[in-house]
Amino acid sequence: MARTENPTSEHPSPARRAAVYWLRVLLIAGCYYAGGRVGLLRHVTVEGAVVTPFWPPTGIAVSFLLYFGPRVWPGLALGALLVVTGMGPLGPTTVGFVAGNTISPLIAYVLLRRAGFRIELDRLRDGVSLVFLGAFLGMLTSATFGTLMTVVNDNIELTQFWPVWSAWWAGDAVGVLVITPLLLALRKVRLPAGWRRMAEAAVLVAVTTALAFLATRSPVNLLFLVFPLLVWASLRFQLAGAALCTAIVSVAATWAATDSVGGFEHHTLIEGMISLQALNGSAALTALLLAAVTAEKHNTQRKIEQACEELAEMVDRLAPRGHRPRSFPSGERTGPSGGWTGQRER
């Protein structure tokens, strides 16, 4: 019996497309607002202006734009408006705050697309693009808009612009460096195969959590101890492990810095923020780039193995019967490294 095609399954109705679109917009707005509330839990006051050293909404915004495209920008604007509304009464400068927080992720998205960014983050160029284009360069707009609106609102003097701007930009950039890889990794995250792999992942997360809080709150400067764990996560679990462990380290460091404990205890506010952003940026940069290099290496290895398998099949087809090469690899693999078994045809 012939199969009949359902045209509505391939071409949804305009009403359905509109419903899906607005559901996405509301989802993005809700996630943005939730991330903003979390970020405001650990805020600081720099020169009279309230800033957050770690602002998750920027990473949420860039991730959703990479997933759904720039058409969902109203979700960013609505989420930013909800966050500003929760901080106090609305005023003429509210438009500037919302515009900056909407335009900046869009600029980051455009820069990443122009650079050929892939959301799999499985190439070194993808990691470099996210760091320098998506985070460092893309977040200049939000920091500039936000600080200017703070000056216009008479919360700070013009002479205090650069300290506030620096703290604002660093918090937005860290949000992209930490949250965007974490959300992009959710797209293909899978439970580790085998109980040994699962046990290794559980040990890695537990040790990273314990050591991150110990290192950031110890009176002795032990912040460097987290980097071997980030290397472990990047090499063994690539993007998923690197993003999760980086998020743990950043949360622990931000918590300690805003409480002025551990290695941040004897610093001034500006010195503490500089140390915090240096740690967060270095951790994210190290883990993200190492994970991208590892993924690129594995992809290259898989392509080589696939070429070898195709070559083996071609030789099997072309060789006369009874004269097949006895020493050519059979194509069977062993272990996670994908090496050849060394078996020979008989």
Phi, psi and omega in degrees: 000132182291144180272130180264136180275142177262105185297333182287337179287327180272330183234086180298154182293157178303324180295320179292317178299319179296320180295317178297319181299311183288333173294319177296318179300315180293322177298315180296316179299317179295317178295319179298314181296317179298317177297323178294320178295322177294316180297324181287347177295332182237059181266163177228165178248114180249115179055034179090356180253140179276119177228160180244128180290346179216108188247094184300328183303330179294318177293323177296316182296312181297321180297313181293325176295321178292328179285312192248349180093172187288348182295342183270016182302330177302333177295323177293315181297317180294317178298317178296321178296320178296320179295313180297322179297322180288346181269345181161183181294148179284153180210185181299331182281353180300322180300320179295317178299312182296318180298315180298318181285345176267317184290321185299311175298327177295320177296317177300318179298314181297317179298319180293318179294320178297329180275002180074031183295138175246135185289349175291339181051045183251017176227152179300321181296330177292317178296316179296320180296317180296320183291307190271328180266310183289319185264296188293312183275320184295331185270005178296325185292314182297320179295319181292312178300312183297316181291321178298319179294327177293322177293315180298327181280003178064025175279331177222163175274159180298330179291343180265010186300309189292319175300317179293317180299317182297315179295321180296312181297317181296318179296318178293319181294319178296325177301320177290316183296327185264312189278319183300311177299325180296316181287325177292328179290335180296339183297323183234020182291138178223153175295141179302142181279125178091150184290329180293319179294319178295321178295320178297317179297317180295319178295319180299313181295317181295315181293319179298316179298312182295315183289326179296314180289326177293314184292324183280341182250358179285139177295337174271139183289103181239020185298333182291345183292342182283341187291321174301326178291323177295322176295316177303311181297319183291318182287323186267327185235006174053225191296316182299312180292318180297317182293317181294313182293324176297319178297319179298313180297317182294319178296315180297318181292318179296319178300313181293320182293318180288338175270353181055052178237170178063225181292351179260003190292317186263014179263153168289171182300314181295317179297320179296320179293323178296315179297319180297311183291329176295318178293310181298315180295317179294318179297313180295318181296315180298309184293316184294313181291322179293320177296319179295318178296318179296316178296320179296321178296316179295321178297318178296319179296319179295322179295321178295317179296320178296320178296322178295319178297317179296322178294320179297318178295321180294318179296319178299323181284324186273332183291139177299153180297131180088355180238029179288145182294125184283339186258004182280138181303145182280345179099356178282148184243157175226135172072173183291342182283347177074019180288163181281153182282336183084004178290152181238148177287145181246000000 
